[in-house]
């Protein structure tokens, strides 16, 4: 049975991409992970979105990660284009190639030159995947894989180079872990297998940095086994975290990230004792860090056990299990009684979006009812968040059964009136260049469109400010999506499209689904029930009752 290595590959990539020579990250100076060409969201540009569903900081991999290179800057070495150093025909064979590399590095590269190439490889990969290009996604991925292959060659060459210093050899071994991690994330199963074997070997290294990198990768694979239901995985994961805190410094941000992810999954998969033990490790090791930013991050990422019980219910609901409404009510009331703060309110507001789109909308109704009763006359930030969530809920409810009757203009494509789509089931993702997550579902929607080419059309509703160059952005990003926006007067400029509030857009990717008559039938957050809704509407004959 093929292994599922996505979790380990993702963790390994996040941990190792751009790690510096000390395995530590200066939180205050970090610019965060390399990001695609999507401008960061400015929350003030939206209709006051509640926080996304899930426990706060539900994706610890998104923590600040240093983009500092592991080697001297390429500008000091006369350039560092990795692919420029590929030779044809091949002049060097890989000892254990993870995939069929079509080109090999030039021979006789010095250790200094190899180190510079490694320092630039991640940036080249990011550019291959995200920069403006006429290449297809498949071609971009092939280019990224080519860079990862070349990086792996350079890493192995440096790790065994007879003229390399011990520090350069260690650098090569750390980059070897990175290269395998990149290839694993790009879908190379053999690389995932080699990655775990190599980490198991390098964790016994004399280099503290290499040992920490290897231990972090092993924690990623421990998470994979936990998610796959291995009965021993919870105990093993706790032990891996114990070993990590013995070898890492109290300033290592990525150690916090990995441990927080382990703690969170242990809690979600009903291992409360093990989850709490990892939480205590995070606080004991990093809570009194010499870097106050790291200390604050540890307190944040350790999480709060107050969310664990209710988060387990949410996770089960997402998996399709039926949650007893009385039990959910008790969990909500317990959370608000024990932690009546803004974090809890925003967490609960986020869960309502999940439940509205799922198979138990009554859980959303219970949550709204309790929040409304508790904060009816509250003018604090908590009360304001609750009132906004209720307003957005009511806005969504009002749109169901109605056509989209706002004046539209075409941003991309030929659609500028909804009447043009009569006879089609329309999937309308609301998206903005300023809200990266809003683009997540577009590939899924377009896949459904390709499965039902005569019945389904995907047309985006753009929410960017009217004076933004959305067409230019789409061209640069390679986004081919028929898109409309609110029609405005020539002299009118708005900060955000009012349709966001009119349709009750919350803090998750939202899709408005219209039937063949142009009537709004569903407003979904995420992909829960998406396929079932589309299939039902496609199969419905004209004049029949729609779901």
Secondary structure, 3 states (H helix, E strand, C coil): CCCCCHHHHHHHHHHHCCCCCCCCCCHHHCCCCCCCCCCCCCHHHCCCCCCCCCCCCCCHHHCCCCCCCCCCCHHHCCCCCCHHHEECCCCCCCCCCCCCCCCEECCCCCHHHHHHHHHHHHHHHHHHHHCCCCCCHHHHHHHHHHHHHHHHHHHHHHHCCCCCCHHHHHHHHHHHHHHHHHHHHCCCHHHHHHHHHHHHHHCCCCCHHHHHHHHHHHHHHHHHHHHCCCCCHHHHHHHHHHHHHHHCCCCCHHHHHHHHHHHHHHHHCCCHHHHHHHHHHHHHHHCCCCCHHHHHHHHHHCCCHHHHHHHHHHHHHHCCCCCCHHHHHHHHHHHHHHCCCHHHHHHHHHHHHHHHHCCCHHHHHHHHHHHHHHCCCCCCHHHHHHHHHHHHHHHHHHHCCCECCCCEEEEECCCCCHHHHCCCEEEEEEEECCEHHHHCCHHHHHHHHHHCCCCEEECEEECCCCCCCHHHHHHHHCCCCCEEEECCCCCCCCCCCCHHHHCCCCCCCEEEEECCCCEEEEEEECCCCHHHHHHHHHHCCCCCCCC
